[in-house]
């Protein structure tokens, strides 16, 4: 590890450095603020929580369960269409509160990987060139052509795909013994492999009906197959963004030892975003990276780190990159409502208001 070297600095330079570390903006420039996206949102008729989302600083909502292009693990009767959302007044509620809606499908493509397995030919998978596999991808692209024009016309900001391997991963990252959606198919890596080709096939279908559509790929662990799948979308002409999970944690693990309860390997939010782009080299800047934050586990009713570390996360996302703020998204892992915030067992001296005040301080929802 390189040692820090001391150099003389001017008083002006020292003051500028201190102001930057404190989240201040020099001169008369307005303070930097970030987009705050919410993983999942109120899908009830009229979206009763829409106004509250706006009040606490949410700027964007990822809506699911929806009837989209990919097979998903939600029950068919729960998957809503654009027409369902319009008729129920759900989209109008979000529009009325100046919240951007994103069309969210999950888990993609892991669930498809599981249901398209061939028990009589285990070597055949989602990433091969078998006629059945070609037919599957053609069907996905056909649904893109049928569904996404309506999504675009309804004013959705873009698409979100959750690429996490909820089903296929069996503890073998290499996939050599237990192949899974992102591992065990080395022959399909690279620009000639089917991870890239299938990503580009779907991306081209999207681009045909929604040119330069924004697509957020959530997960972004950096497995080779995953990287080439994402790049296929990018090379098809879409505006690809990474939705990171390794940015979940903050602080020195003072609330627990899980990886999402402290800085990932000591890296701050921006540093983690910078590192992730080395794994996805086609992503050229942090304005195409979105940092996932996990301050509170609403399922366990416990914070993962203190409110001051949540502030460090958001201040870093807002101010640490000279090119501009880094957008964030919140993973709640449980019900996200005014009532849920009051059931959390906060650290001594802290409460829901400490976290919510930080969110309001840095959210673009309150930009002047």
C-alpha positions in Angstrom: 0.0 0.0 0.0 1.3 3.4 -0.9 2.1 5.8 2.0 0.5 9.2 2.2 2.9 12.0 1.4 2.7 15.4 2.9 3.0 18.5 0.7 2.7 22.2 1.6 -0.7 23.7 0.7 -2.0 27.2 0.5 -4.6 28.4 3.0 -7.0 28.9 0.1 -6.4 25.3 -1.0 -6.8 24.0 2.5 -10.1 25.8 3.0 -11.4 24.5 -0.4 -10.5 20.9 0.6 -12.3 21.3 4.0 -15.4 22.7 2.3 -15.5 19.9 -0.3 -15.2 17.2 2.4 -18.0 18.8 4.3 -20.3 18.7 1.3 -20.2 22.5 0.7 -20.2 24.1 -2.7 -18.0 27.1 -3.3 -19.3 30.5 -4.2 -23.0 31.0 -4.8 -23.6 27.7 -6.6 -26.6 25.8 -5.2 -25.8 22.7 -3.1 -25.6 19.5 -5.1 -28.5 17.1 -4.7 -29.1 13.6 -6.0 -31.8 11.6 -7.6 -33.3 9.2 -5.1 -34.9 6.1 -6.6 -37.0 3.6 -4.6 -36.8 -0.1 -5.4 -40.5 -1.0 -5.6 -43.3 1.4 -4.8 -47.0 1.6 -4.0 -48.9 -0.2 -6.8 -52.3 0.1 -5.2 -55.0 2.0 -7.0 -54.2 5.7 -6.8 -50.8 5.1 -5.2 -51.8 6.4 -1.7 -48.1 6.7 -0.7 -47.1 8.9 -3.6 -47.4 12.2 -1.7 -45.4 10.8 1.2 -42.7 9.6 -1.1 -42.4 13.1 -2.5 -42.4 14.6 1.0 -39.4 12.5 2.2 -37.4 13.1 -1.0 -38.0 10.2 -3.3 -37.7 11.4 -6.9 -38.2 8.1 -8.9 -40.1 4.9 -8.3 -39.4 1.5 -9.8 -42.8 -0.1 -10.3 -43.4 -3.9 -10.2 -45.0 -6.4 -10.5 -45.7 -5.7 -14.2 -46.6 -7.7 -17.2 -43.6 -7.1 -19.4 -41.3 -8.8 -21.9 -39.5 -11.3 -19.7 -40.7 -14.3 -17.7 -40.9 -13.2 -14.0 -41.5 -15.1 -10.8 -44.6 -13.1 -9.7 -48.0 -14.7 -10.1 -49.6 -13.7 -13.4 -52.7 -12.3 -11.7 -50.5 -9.8 -9.9 -48.7 -8.5 -13.0 -50.2 -5.2 -14.1 -50.2 -3.6 -17.5 -49.9 0.0 -18.5 -53.7 0.1 -19.0 -54.3 -1.3 -15.5 -52.1 1.4 -14.0 -53.8 4.1 -16.0 -57.3 3.0 -15.2 -56.5 2.7 -11.5 -55.2 6.2 -11.4 -51.8 5.0 -10.1 -49.7 6.7 -12.8 -51.7 9.9 -12.4 -50.9 9.9 -8.7 -47.2 9.7 -9.4 -47.4 12.3 -12.1 -49.3 14.6 -9.8 -46.5 14.4 -7.3 -43.7 14.9 -9.9 -42.4 11.4 -9.4 -40.8 9.6 -12.3 -41.9 6.1 -12.9 -39.7 3.3 -14.2 -40.9 0.0 -15.7 -39.3 -2.8 -13.5 -39.0 -6.5 -14.4 -37.3 -9.0 -12.1 -35.5 -11.3 -11.8 -34.2 -10.9 -15.3 -32.9 -13.1 -16.8 -32.3 -15.5 -13.9 -35.9 -16.8 -13.8 -35.8 -17.4 -17.5 -32.5 -19.3 -17.1 -34.2 -21.7 -14.6 -37.5 -22.3 -16.5 -35.7 -22.8 -19.9 -33.5 -25.6 -18.7 -33.6 -28.8 -20.8 -33.7 -31.8 -18.5 -33.0 -34.2 -21.4 -30.0 -32.1 -22.6 -28.4 -30.4 -19.5 -25.7 -28.8 -21.7 -28.4 -26.7 -23.3 -29.0 -23.4 -21.5 -30.3 -19.9 -22.0 -27.1 -18.9 -23.7 -26.8 -21.5 -26.4 -27.9 -21.5 -30.1 -30.5 -24.3 -29.9 -33.6 -23.7 -31.9 -35.7 -23.7 -28.7 -33.4 -21.0 -27.3 -33.7 -18.9 -30.4 -37.5 -19.2 -30.2 -37.3 -18.0 -26.5 -35.4 -14.9 -27.3 -37.6 -14.2 -30.4 -40.6 -14.3 -28.0 -39.0 -11.9 -25.6 -38.3 -9.5 -28.5 -41.8 -9.9 -29.7 -43.1 -8.9 -26.3 -40.8 -5.9 -26.3 -42.3 -4.7 -29.5 -45.8 -5.3 -28.2 -45.5 -3.9 -24.7 -42.8 -1.2 -24.6 -44.3 1.3 -27.0 -47.2 1.7 -24.5 -44.7 2.0 -21.6 -42.9 4.8 -23.5 -46.2 6.5 -24.4 -47.3 6.5 -20.8 -44.3 8.6 -19.8 -42.2 6.0 -18.0 -38.6 7.3 -17.6 -37.1 4.0 -18.6 -36.6 0.4 -17.8 -35.1 -1.4 -14.8 -34.0 -5.0 -14.9 -33.0 -6.9 -11.7 -30.2 -9.2 -12.8 -29.5 -10.9 -9.4 -29.4 -14.7 -9.5 -32.1 -15.5 -7.0 -32.7 -19.0 -8.4 -29.7 -20.4 -10.3 -26.8 -19.6 -8.0 -25.7 -22.6 -5.9 -22.6 -21.3 -4.3 -20.2 -22.0 -7.1 -19.2 -18.6 -8.6 -17.1 -20.1 -11.3 -20.0 -22.3 -12.4 -17.7 -25.1 -13.3 -19.4 -27.6 -11.1 -22.8 -25.9 -10.7 -23.5 -23.7 -13.8 -25.7 -20.7 -13.1 -26.9 -17.7 -15.1 -23.6 -15.7 -14.9 -21.1 -18.6 -14.6 -20.1 -21.9 -16.1 -20.5 -20.8 -19.7 -17.0 -19.4 -20.5 -17.4 -20.1 -24.2 -20.1 -17.5 -24.3 -18.0 -14.7 -22.9 -16.7 -11.9 -25.1 -18.0 -10.1 -28.2 -18.6 -13.3 -30.0 -20.4 -15.1 -27.2 -24.1 -15.3 -26.6 -24.2 -13.2 -23.4 -23.3 -10.2 -25.6 -25.3 -11.4 -28.7 -28.5 -12.0 -26.7 -28.1 -8.7 -24.8 -27.7 -6.9 -28.1 -30.7 -8.8 -29.6 -33.0 -7.6 -26.9 -31.4 -4.2 -26.8 -32.0 -3.8 -30.5 -35.6 -4.7 -30.1 -36.0 -2.1 -27.4 -34.1 0.5 -29.4 -36.4 -0.1 -32.4 -39.5 1.0 -30.4 -37.8 3.3 -27.8 -34.6 4.8 -29.3 -31.9 5.5 -26.7 -34.1 4.2 -23.9 -32.6 4.4 -20.4 -32.0 0.9 -19.0 -30.9 0.4 -15.4 -29.2 -2.9 -14.8 -29.4 -3.7 -11.1 -26.9 -6.0 -9.4 -23.7 -5.2 -11.3 -21.4 -7.6 -9.4 -19.1 -7.8 -12.4 -19.2 -11.4 -13.4 -18.0 -11.8 -17.0 -21.2 -13.1 -18.4 -23.1 -10.3 -16.7 -20.7 -7.7 -18.0 -21.2 -8.9 -21.6 -25.0 -9.1 -21.3 -25.1 -5.5 -20.2 -22.7 -4.4 -22.9 -25.0 -5.9 -25.5 -27.7 -3.4 -24.5 -25.2 -0.6 -24.6 -23.9 -1.5 -28.1 -27.5 -1.8 -29.4 -27.8 2.0 -28.8 -29.4 2.1 -25.4 -28.5 4.4 -22.5 -27.3 1.9 -19.9 -26.9 2.6 -16.2 -25.5 0.3 -13.5 -27.5 -0.1 -10.3 -24.9 -1.1 -7.8 -25.3 -3.2 -4.7 -21.8 -3.1 -3.3 -22.5 0.5 -2.3 -25.1 -0.7 0.2 -23.1 -0.1 3.3 -21.4 2.8 5.1 -19.4 3.5 8.2 -17.1 1.2 10.3 -19.5 -1.7 10.9 -20.8 -0.2 14.2 -24.2 -1.8 13.7 -23.1 -5.3 12.5 -20.6 -7.3 10.6 -22.5 -8.0 7.4 -20.9 -6.7 4.2 -23.7 -4.2 3.7 -23.2 -2.7 7.1 -20.0 -0.9 6.3 -18.0 0.6 3.4 -17.3 -2.1 0.8 -13.6 -3.0 1.4 -13.2 0.5 2.9 -14.3 2.3 -0.2 -16.7 5.3 0.0 -19.6 5.6 -2.4 -17.7 7.3 -5.2 -14.7 5.0 -4.8 -16.9 2.0 -5.2 -18.5 3.5 -8.3 -15.1 4.2 -9.8 -14.0 0.6 -9.1 -17.2 -0.9 -10.5 -16.6 0.9 -13.8 -13.3 -1.0 -14.2 -15.4 -4.2 -14.3 -17.8 -2.6 -16.8 -15.4 -0.6 -19.0 -18.0 0.5 -21.5 -19.5 2.6 -18.7 -17.5 5.8 -19.0 -18.6 8.0 -16.1 -20.4 7.9 -12.7 -23.4 9.7 -14.2 -24.2 6.2 -15.6 -23.8 4.6 -12.2 -26.4 4.5 -9.5 -25.4 3.7 -5.9 -27.7 1.4 -4.0 -28.1 2.3 -0.4 -29.4 0.1 2.4 -29.6 2.2 5.6 -32.4 0.3 7.2 -33.6 -3.3 7.0 -37.3 -2.9 7.3 -37.8 -6.6 7.4 -35.6 -7.0 10.4 -36.6 -3.5 11.7 -33.0 -2.5 12.3 -30.7 0.1 10.9 -27.6 -1.2 9.1 -25.6 1.8 10.0 -26.0 5.1 11.9 -27.7 8.2 10.4 -24.4 10.1 10.3 -23.0 7.4 8.0 -26.1 7.6 5.8 -25.3 11.3 5.6 -21.7 10.5 4.5 -23.1 8.2 1.8 -25.4 10.9 0.4 -22.9 13.7 0.8 -20.3 11.6 -1.1 -22.8 10.8 -3.9 -23.7 14.5 -4.2 -20.3 16.1 -4.0 -17.3 13.7 -4.5 -17.4 13.4 -8.2 -16.3 16.6 -10.0 -18.4 15.6 -13.0 -21.7 15.8 -11.1 -23.9 14.0 -8.5 -24.2 10.2 -8.5 -27.8 9.1 -8.4 -28.8 6.7 -5.6 -31.5 4.0 -5.1 -32.9 2.7 -1.8 -33.3 -1.0 -1.1 -35.8 -1.3 1.8 -36.0 -5.1 2.2 -39.5 -4.9 3.6 -42.5 -2.6 3.8 -41.5 1.0 3.1 -44.2 3.2 4.6 -44.6 5.9 7.3 -45.7 3.2 9.8 -42.7 1.0 9.0 -40.2 3.8 9.8 -41.7 4.0 13.3 -41.3 0.3 14.1 -37.5 0.3 13.6 -35.2 -0.3 16.6 -32.9 2.7 16.1 -29.6 3.2 17.9 -29.7 5.1 21.2 -30.3 8.8 20.5 -31.5 8.3 16.9 -34.9 8.1 15.3 -36.6 8.0 11.9 -36.3 11.8 11.7 -32.5 11.6 11.7 -32.5 9.5 8.5 -35.3 11.3 6.8 -33.8 14.7 7.4 -30.6 13.5 5.7 -32.7 12.2 2.8 -34.4 15.6 2.4 -31.2 17.5 2.7 -29.6 15.8 -0.3 -32.6 14.9 -2.5 -33.2 16.7 -5.8 -36.9 16.7 -4.9 -36.1 19.9 -2.9 -33.8 21.6 -5.3 -34.5 25.3 -5.7 
